[in-house]
Amino acid sequence: GNNTSSAHSLEILRLAEALRKLRKKNRIGIPELEEALTTVVFDGNSDWKKLYGPDLYVGSTKGHIRDGLYLIPIQQDFRSCIKNARLSKILEVQTEVQKTLDLRKDLHRTHSRFLYQTRILQIPLASLDESNQRTLGTFKESWDIEWDPISEWTVVQAGTYGTTVESAARSKIQKIIDGAEEMDVLVEALKDSFLCGFEEVFESIRNQIIQIYAVSDSVVSLLQSLDMLLHVDQYGHIRWEKTPVLRPLIERIADRVAQMIPMVILNVDEDTDQVIRRILNQVLYALNNPVYRSIRDIFSDTWLQIITLNHQTNFYHGLALKQAMDQDLIGSQFVEKLLSRHFSEPDPSLILDWLEGLLSGHILWIAYDQTFLDHLNSWIDQLDRSVFMTQLPVLR
């Protein structure tokens, strides 16, 4: 630290006053004081702000709104939800709390809904652990929770939607649904209402989806909605009191996707291609569940069309062959013919792409399929050594 004498202090004030006059200000402001301090005490070096700034301007005491102060209804509700979740500590001390919830317990489910509702309202209170970001179908949830009094205005803003956190989040989602013109927006609203426990808004989501899906030309959006609907159908009981009847809607969208895929994959850019592959794999994984047999059957024609459409060797042809074999749509002679054709493709990278499709999902069948193994072995045998080495990670 610097030893600052009273002479220094007088000098700082004189310089600040001179700057005020130069700048024609009514009174000395922070910029004038900072510059004077920098010049007199720190020889023109303004690095001191990094060191002493936080202590000087912010301090370490946490401010809070007194209980007796008038709060609008949503602020009161926000506080009582935090207290019910046994998180009162974060209102008093600047600290981060980790909370793990088990959604099988009613109380924990209520807390989880509250935390998701604050996210919908953009109140910066809670963030999900990385591991939870990807999985929606588990019972466990881990949250990092921290409250900064500066964010109080976000709670007040949320009050424009409703008088409680729950009613505000619900009416915000409802507003988004009512104004939705794109499938993506509805998929997001479906996911949000699922996580917040708002089964009652599903009816309007369903009506909007029916309006939009038939004219939607984005196979990615349709696949995403199919994926999300299947997810809610399977895991709805974890978060909702009563899962709505989703099957008719799932069938309608599956039908539209099944018709679009064969044409879409003929002409698709690389980014979209990767997204379609990923979501299509997720959807087909969900459809492996025996309860969805009738929906799997909707895609039978899709696979046959892809197989017979052209002679390309790529991921989709591999996937279509795998699905056709799984569903007994083609005989063994035709399978043999297709294997010979694809394995005789001159470009090894295309064959590997095709294999990726063929081996997606459960692959135990290859252990028993001698014809496939013979083709695979003879193809690997004649592979150039350098090609074999570069492609080994994929082949493994």
N, C-alpha and C positions, 0 to 999 in steps of 0.2 A: 504494500500500500504506500501511497505518497503521504509525506507529512505536509499537510496544508496549513499554512499560518493564517492569522486573521488578515494580514496584508494581502495574501493571495485572494481571500474572500472578497475584500473590498475591490481589488483589481478586476475580479470576475464580474462583479456587479456593475462597475464603471463601463467595462467593455460591452456587457450585455445592453446597458442603457444606450451606449453610442450606436450599437447595431439597431436598436429599436428606433432611434431617431432617423438613421439612414433609411430604414425600411418604412418609415412613416406609419408605425403601428401605435395604437393607443396604449398598449402595455407590453411589458417584456413577456415573450412566450418561451416555450420549451426550446425551439430551435436556437434562439439567441443565447439562452443559458448554456445549452450543450456546446455551441461553438466557442463561447467564452471560456468554458471549463477546459475544452480541448486545447485551446491556445495557451492559457495561463498555466495550467497544472500539468498537462500531458504533452507539452511541446508539439502540438499540432497533430498528434497521433490519436485517431478516434477509436482505436481498438478497445479503449476502456469500456465502451458501451456493451461489448460482449461480456466482459467480466462483471461489471457492476450494474449494468442495465436492469437485469431481472430483479435484483434486490432493491434497486432504487425506485423502479416504477411499479413492480408487481408485488414484491414482498412474498412471504411464505404462508401467511394466514389465509384460510379459505373462507370466503364470504358465504353467507346463506340467507335465505329469506326467512324472517321471523315467523313463527307459527301464528302469532296474533295478527299478522298483516293480511289485508284483504287479498284473497286468491280467487281467480275465476274458477268455475266448476271443474274444468279439465285439469287445472293445476292440482286441485285438491284430490281428484281421482288418481292422477299420476303418482302423487305422494302415497296415497293409501295402497295402491298396487305395489309400490316399492316396499312398503312396510309389511304387507301380506307375504311378500316373497322373502321376508327377513333380510332385506338389503339396506335397512335404515342407515347403516354405517356410511354408505357412499354419499349420503346427503350431508354428512357432517365433516368427513375427512377426505382429503385428496388421495384416493387409493383405488387400486383395481382389484376387483373380486372375481375369482373363478367360481362358476356355479355349474354343477353337473346335474342334469335333469333326467329322470326316468319316466318316459311318457306313459307307462302303464299305470302310474299313480295319478289320480284325478287332480290333486293339488299341483303336481309338477306340470301336468298338461296345461293347467290354467296359467302357470307362470310362463311356460313356453309361448303360449298364445300372446300373452301380454308383451313379451320381448319382441316377437315378430310384429306385433301391431305398432310398437314404437318405431320399428324400422320402416314400415309402410309410411308412417307419418314423418319420417326423416328426423326423428328425435335421436340425437347421437348418444345412446345409452349403452347398447350392447352389441357385441360382434361375436359371430360364431367362430369356433375353432376351425382351423383348416380342414381337419379330417371330416367335419360335419358338413362342409360346404357342398360336397359331392353326393352325400348319401341322404336320401329323403325317407328311406324305408326302414330306418333303424329306430330302436326304442330309446337310445341314449343320445343326449345332446350336451355339448360343453360350450359354455358361454364365458366371454370376458366382459365384465360389466364395470363401467366407470362413469361418474357423473361430474360434469363441470358446470358450476352455476351460470357461467356465461351462456350456456345452451338453453337457459330458461325460456328465452324468447321463442324457441322452436315449439315448446309446449303451448305457449300462448297462441302461436300461429296455427297449430293443429286445432285449436278451439274453434276455428272457422268451420270445421267439418262436423263438430259435435261436442257434447258436454262431458263425455267420458272418452278415455283412450280407445276403448272398444268401439263405441258408436262412431267416433271420428274416423277410425281406420276403415270401418265397414262402409261408411258413406263415401270415403275417398275411393275405395275400390269400385263401389257401385258407379260413381261418376266416370271412372276410367272405362268401365264396361259399357256404359251407355254411349260414350263417345267413340268407342272402338270401331275402326274401319279396316284394321289389319288383323290377320290371324295371330301374329306374334304377340300383339297387345293382349289378346284374349288368353293365350297360353300363359303369359306372365300373370294375368289376373286370376286364372285358375290355380296356378301354383301358390300365389299369395293368399287366396281365400282358403286354400287347403291348409297352409301353414298357420293361418290366423284362426282357423276353426270356424269359418263362416259358411257353413253348408247351405244357409238359406239364400246366398247370392248365386248359387249354382244355376238355378232356374233361368236367370237372365243371361248368364254366360252361355248356357246351352242354346237359348233362343238366338243369341248373337252369332254363335258358331254356325248354326244352321243357315243363317242369312249369308254368312261369308264363305263357308267352305266350298260351296259349289262353284263359286266364281274365282276362288283363289288359284293363282297359277304358280304359287311358290311351293314346290314339293317339300322343301326344307321346313317351312312353317307347318304344313300339314303333318309331316312326320313328327315334328316336335309336339304338336297337339295330340297326336295319337299316342306318343310316348307318355305324355303327361296324364292323359285320360286313363291309360292302362295302369299307370302308377297309382292314381287316386283310386281306381277300381280295386287294386290289390291291397293298398295300404290305408285306404280311407278310414278304416275302423280304428287306426292308431290315433287319429286326430279329430275325427268327426263323430258325433253321437250316432248319426245315421248316414250311411253312404247312399247318395242318390242312385237311381237306376241309370247306369252309364252305357250298358251294352248296345242299345239301338244306335246311339251316337257314335260309339267306337266302330260299329259295322259300317255306318255311312262314310266315315272318313277313311277307313281302311279300303273301302271300295274305290274311292276317288284316288287314293295313293296308288293302289294296285293298277289302275288304268294308266296313271301318269308315268310310273317308273320306266317302263321299256323305252319310251321316247326320250325322257329327260336324260338318261344315261348316255345317249348317243352323242350328245353335244353339251358337255358340262365343263366349266372351268375348274382348275385344280382345287381352289379353296372350297367351293361348293361341294365338289366331289368328296373331299375329306369329311365334310360335315354330314353329307348324305350317308356315307359308309358307316360313320360312328353311330348315328341315330338309328339307321336301318338295323344295324346289329343289335342295338338295345331293344328295339321293338320286337325283332324276331326272337330274342332271348325271352322276353316277356310272354310271347305267343307260344313258347314251348310248353307252358302250363296247360295241362289237358283241358281245363275249363274253357280255353280259348280255341278249341279245335275248329269250330265253325268259322272263326275269324281267320285262322291260318288258311283254311280252304279258299277264302276269298282271293288269296295270292297265288293259287295254283296256276291260273292262266298266265300270270306275270312271269313266272319262272319258265314256263313252256315257251312263251313269246321270246324271252331273252335268249334261250338256248337256240331257237330256230331263226332268230331275227337276222343275225349276220355271223361272220366267222371270226370275229375278234376274239383275242385271248386277253381277258382282263379280270379284275376282281369280281365284277358283276356276273360274268359267265361262270366263274368258279362258284359264287354264292348260289346262283340259280341252279346249277347242277347239284350242289349239296342239298338244297331244299327239295328239288325234284326227286332225288334219291330217297331223302327222308320220308317224303310223302308217297312213295311208290308211284310216281307219275309216269316214269319211263322204264322200259324193260332193260335187261342186262346187256343185250346186244347193242342197243343205242348208247348206253353208258360207255361200253367198250369203244364204240366208234368215236365218241366225244373225247375220251381220254387220249386215244391215238392222235386225234386231230390237234388237241391243245399241246400235247407233249412234243409234237413235231414243229411247233412254232420256232422259227430261227432265233428270235430274241429272248435270251434267258430271263431278262428282267420282266418281260410280259408274262412268262410262265410263272415266275415267282408271285406276281401280282394276282394271277389266276389262282395259284395255290392258296394265297392268303384268304381269298373268298371261299374256296373249297374247304379249307380247314378252320373256318370261323365257327364258333359255337362248340358243341361237344364233338370230339374227334376220335372217340374210342373205335368207331367203325373201321378206321384204316388198319387197325391191327388184324382185322379179319378179312380184309378185302385184298386177296392175293393179286387180282388183276391190277388194281391201282398200285400196289407195292412194286410189282414187276415193272410197270411203266416208269415209276419214280426212280427205281434203281438203275434201269438202263439209261434213263435221261441223265442222272447224276454221273454215271460211268463215263458218258461221252462229253461231259462238261469240261471246258478248258480249265486248267488248274487255277489260273489267276481269277477267273470268273467265280469258280467254286469258293476260293478264299474270301472274295469280297462279299459273296452272297451267303456265306455260312451263318451269320447271325439270324437271317430270315429263315433259312432252312432248319435251323435247330428248333 
